[in-house]
Amino acid sequence: MDQQYKNILAPVDGSKATDPVLDKAIEVAKLNNTHLDILNVLEVNQFSDTYGGAVSGDVIYKLSEDVQSRLTELKQKALDAGVPSVDIHVRFGNPKPVIAREFPADHDTQLIVIGSTGLTAVERLMIGSVTNYVSRSAICDVLIVKPSELAKMGKEK
């Protein structure tokens, strides 16, 4: 990699793609000796479906508390691996514009490291892939991490 990236963003959603994405983001942040932001975007409307109607502040608080503690673990993993500077963030809203444009604009992000998918095929059909959107609309470079299962399947062909 010729370019020195400053401010790398790793959006995580708690899916099985989280670990490979974070591992790749750690690797790139170390190569570039740079700052890593770990972001989880919570869509409040996804909770109202799950919990049937209006979501109380308590539910949202508990969810964001759980996410915060998980992000704290991921931050420690990155620091232990040798990333010089790591911050964690929780945002509420639609992950597509937040990851592609809003967060990178606020934090001078130069590279987004994102998983190829955190959704099932049906969810992708219904709501569209966040990764797809981010790869087309991001205001900076995007590195898409393929889960190892997909990588293995590709090699067998």
C-alpha positions as a LaTeX table, in Angstrom:
\begin{tabular}{lrrr}
\hline
Residue & $x$ (\AA) & $y$ (\AA) & $z$ (\AA) \\
\hline
Met1 & 0.00 & 0.00 & 0.00 \\
Asp2 & 1.71 & 3.19 & $-1.13$ \\
Gln3 & $-0.79$ & 5.55 & 0.40 \\
Gln4 & $-0.60$ & 6.30 & 4.09 \\
Tyr5 & $-4.16$ & 6.14 & 5.37 \\
Lys6 & $-5.02$ & 8.29 & 8.35 \\
Asn7 & $-8.24$ & 7.65 & 10.25 \\
Ile8 & $-9.57$ & 4.23 & 9.37 \\
Leu9 & $-13.22$ & 3.38 & 10.07 \\
Ala10 & $-14.40$ & $-0.14$ & 10.92 \\
Pro11 & $-18.22$ & $-0.25$ & 11.09 \\
Val12 & $-19.34$ & $-3.34$ & 13.04 \\
Asp13 & $-22.81$ & $-4.76$ & 13.60 \\
Gly14 & $-22.22$ & $-7.70$ & 15.90 \\
Ser15 & $-22.70$ & $-10.21$ & 13.06 \\
Lys16 & $-20.20$ & $-12.96$ & 12.26 \\
Ala17 & $-18.51$ & $-10.50$ & 9.91 \\
Thr18 & $-17.39$ & $-8.36$ & 12.88 \\
Asp19 & $-14.23$ & $-10.34$ & 13.73 \\
Pro20 & $-12.76$ & $-10.57$ & 10.21 \\
Val21 & $-13.56$ & $-6.89$ & 9.61 \\
Leu22 & $-11.90$ & $-5.82$ & 12.84 \\
Asp23 & $-8.89$ & $-8.06$ & 12.18 \\
Lys24 & $-8.38$ & $-6.50$ & 8.73 \\
Ala25 & $-8.91$ & $-2.96$ & 10.10 \\
Ile26 & $-6.32$ & $-3.64$ & 12.84 \\
Glu27 & $-3.86$ & $-4.96$ & 10.23 \\
Val28 & $-4.28$ & $-1.88$ & 7.99 \\
Ala29 & $-4.18$ & 0.57 & 10.94 \\
Lys30 & $-0.92$ & $-1.00$ & 12.13 \\
Leu31 & 0.63 & $-0.92$ & 8.62 \\
Asn32 & $-0.23$ & 2.76 & 8.40 \\
Asn33 & 0.54 & 3.47 & 12.09 \\
Thr34 & $-2.74$ & 5.35 & 12.30 \\
His35 & $-6.00$ & 5.96 & 14.17 \\
Leu36 & $-8.87$ & 3.45 & 14.09 \\
Asp37 & $-12.53$ & 4.32 & 14.70 \\
Ile38 & $-14.88$ & 1.44 & 15.53 \\
Leu39 & $-18.51$ & 2.35 & 14.86 \\
Asn40 & $-21.82$ & 0.64 & 15.52 \\
Val41 & $-24.90$ & 2.25 & 13.98 \\
Leu42 & $-28.16$ & 1.37 & 15.72 \\
Glu43 & $-31.33$ & 1.67 & 13.68 \\
Val44 & $-34.05$ & 2.54 & 16.17 \\
Asn45 & $-36.82$ & 1.52 & 13.73 \\
Gln46 & $-35.40$ & $-2.04$ & 13.57 \\
Phe47 & $-36.02$ & $-2.31$ & 17.33 \\
Ser48 & $-39.60$ & $-1.07$ & 17.12 \\
Asp49 & $-40.40$ & $-4.04$ & 14.84 \\
Thr50 & $-38.69$ & $-6.49$ & 17.19 \\
Tyr51 & $-40.33$ & $-5.13$ & 20.31 \\
Gly52 & $-43.76$ & $-4.49$ & 18.79 \\
Gly53 & $-44.45$ & $-0.82$ & 18.38 \\
Ala54 & $-42.89$ & 2.06 & 20.24 \\
Val55 & $-39.51$ & 1.50 & 21.84 \\
Ser56 & $-39.04$ & 2.85 & 25.33 \\
Gly57 & $-35.98$ & 4.86 & 26.28 \\
Asp58 & $-35.07$ & 2.03 & 28.67 \\
Val59 & $-34.83$ & $-0.50$ & 25.85 \\
Ile60 & $-32.68$ & 1.83 & 23.76 \\
Tyr61 & $-30.49$ & 2.64 & 26.77 \\
Lys62 & $-29.99$ & $-1.06$ & 27.53 \\
Leu63 & $-29.18$ & $-1.82$ & 23.89 \\
Ser64 & $-26.70$ & 1.02 & 23.61 \\
Glu65 & $-25.14$ & $-0.04$ & 26.93 \\
Asp66 & $-24.67$ & $-3.61$ & 25.60 \\
Val67 & $-23.23$ & $-2.29$ & 22.34 \\
Gln68 & $-20.92$ & 0.06 & 24.26 \\
Ser69 & $-19.51$ & $-2.81$ & 26.33 \\
Arg70 & $-18.96$ & $-4.94$ & 23.21 \\
Leu71 & $-17.23$ & $-2.01$ & 21.49 \\
Thr72 & $-15.01$ & $-1.52$ & 24.55 \\
Glu73 & $-13.86$ & $-5.15$ & 24.16 \\
Leu74 & $-13.15$ & $-4.59$ & 20.45 \\
Lys75 & $-11.20$ & $-1.40$ & 21.27 \\
Gln76 & $-9.07$ & $-3.31$ & 23.78 \\
Lys77 & $-8.42$ & $-6.03$ & 21.19 \\
Ala78 & $-7.17$ & $-3.38$ & 18.73 \\
Leu79 & $-4.98$ & $-1.68$ & 21.35 \\
Asp80 & $-3.55$ & $-5.04$ & 22.46 \\
Ala81 & $-2.76$ & $-5.84$ & 18.82 \\
Gly82 & $-0.69$ & $-2.65$ & 18.59 \\
Val83 & $-2.99$ & $-0.05$ & 16.99 \\
Pro84 & $-1.66$ & 3.29 & 18.29 \\
Ser85 & $-5.01$ & 5.06 & 18.72 \\
Val86 & $-8.58$ & 3.70 & 18.86 \\
Asp87 & $-11.95$ & 5.35 & 19.51 \\
Ile88 & $-15.38$ & 3.72 & 19.70 \\
His89 & $-18.65$ & 5.30 & 18.61 \\
Val90 & $-22.37$ & 4.48 & 18.75 \\
Arg91 & $-24.67$ & 6.37 & 16.41 \\
Phe92 & $-28.40$ & 6.10 & 15.86 \\
Gly93 & $-29.86$ & 6.27 & 12.38 \\
Asn94 & $-29.69$ & 4.67 & 8.96 \\
Pro95 & $-26.31$ & 2.91 & 8.68 \\
Lys96 & $-25.99$ & 3.59 & 4.94 \\
Pro97 & $-25.50$ & 7.39 & 4.93 \\
Val98 & $-23.91$ & 7.37 & 8.40 \\
Ile99 & $-21.15$ & 4.95 & 7.34 \\
Ala100 & $-20.72$ & 6.22 & 3.76 \\
Arg101 & $-20.76$ & 9.97 & 4.35 \\
Glu102 & $-21.76$ & 11.41 & 7.73 \\
Phe103 & $-19.22$ & 9.75 & 10.03 \\
Pro104 & $-16.32$ & 9.99 & 7.53 \\
Ala105 & $-17.03$ & 13.71 & 7.03 \\
Asp106 & $-17.06$ & 14.33 & 10.80 \\
His107 & $-13.89$ & 12.31 & 11.47 \\
Asp108 & $-11.78$ & 12.89 & 8.34 \\
Thr109 & $-11.94$ & 9.15 & 7.57 \\
Gln110 & $-9.74$ & 8.08 & 4.66 \\
Leu111 & $-10.55$ & 4.36 & 4.55 \\
Ile112 & $-13.65$ & 2.35 & 5.49 \\
Val113 & $-13.04$ & $-1.34$ & 6.21 \\
Ile114 & $-16.40$ & $-3.11$ & 5.93 \\
Gly115 & $-17.65$ & $-6.71$ & 5.75 \\
Ser116 & $-19.09$ & $-7.98$ & 2.51 \\
Thr117 & $-22.33$ & $-8.76$ & 4.35 \\
Gly118 & $-23.87$ & $-8.98$ & 7.77 \\
Leu119 & $-27.29$ & $-9.92$ & 6.43 \\
Thr120 & $-29.03$ & $-13.03$ & 5.23 \\
Ala121 & $-29.90$ & $-13.22$ & 1.54 \\
Val122 & $-33.54$ & $-12.39$ & 2.27 \\
Glu123 & $-32.60$ & $-9.32$ & 4.37 \\
Arg124 & $-30.31$ & $-8.13$ & 1.56 \\
Leu125 & $-33.16$ & $-8.43$ & $-0.94$ \\
Met126 & $-35.54$ & $-6.54$ & 1.33 \\
Ile127 & $-33.37$ & $-3.72$ & 2.65 \\
Gly128 & $-30.37$ & $-3.82$ & 0.35 \\
Ser129 & $-26.82$ & $-4.33$ & 1.41 \\
Val130 & $-25.23$ & $-1.58$ & 3.48 \\
Thr131 & $-21.87$ & $-2.62$ & 1.99 \\
Asn132 & $-23.23$ & $-2.23$ & $-1.53$ \\
Tyr133 & $-24.44$ & 1.27 & $-0.73$ \\
Val134 & $-21.23$ & 2.26 & 1.07 \\
Ser135 & $-19.02$ & 1.00 & $-1.76$ \\
Arg136 & $-20.92$ & 3.18 & $-4.24$ \\
Ser137 & $-21.50$ & 6.27 & $-2.12$ \\
Ala138 & $-18.59$ & 6.61 & 0.31 \\
Ile139 & $-16.61$ & 9.85 & 0.34 \\
Cys140 & $-13.36$ & 7.91 & 0.84 \\
Asp141 & $-11.75$ & 4.58 & $-0.10$ \\
Val142 & $-13.55$ & 1.37 & 0.88 \\
Leu143 & $-11.94$ & $-2.00$ & 1.60 \\
Ile144 & $-14.45$ & $-4.85$ & 1.54 \\
Val145 & $-13.54$ & $-7.86$ & 3.69 \\
Lys146 & $-14.85$ & $-11.19$ & 2.47 \\
Pro147 & $-15.65$ & $-13.74$ & 5.19 \\
Ser148 & $-13.24$ & $-16.69$ & 5.11 \\
Glu149 & $-16.06$ & $-19.08$ & 4.15 \\
Leu150 & $-16.66$ & $-17.06$ & 0.98 \\
Ala151 & $-12.95$ & $-16.89$ & 0.25 \\
Lys152 & $-12.66$ & $-20.67$ & 0.60 \\
Met153 & $-15.64$ & $-21.25$ & $-1.70$ \\
Gly154 & $-14.04$ & $-19.01$ & $-4.32$ \\
Lys155 & $-10.79$ & $-21.01$ & $-4.29$ \\
Glu156 & $-12.56$ & $-24.34$ & $-4.77$ \\
Lys157 & $-14.10$ & $-23.34$ & $-8.10$ \\
\hline
\end{tabular}
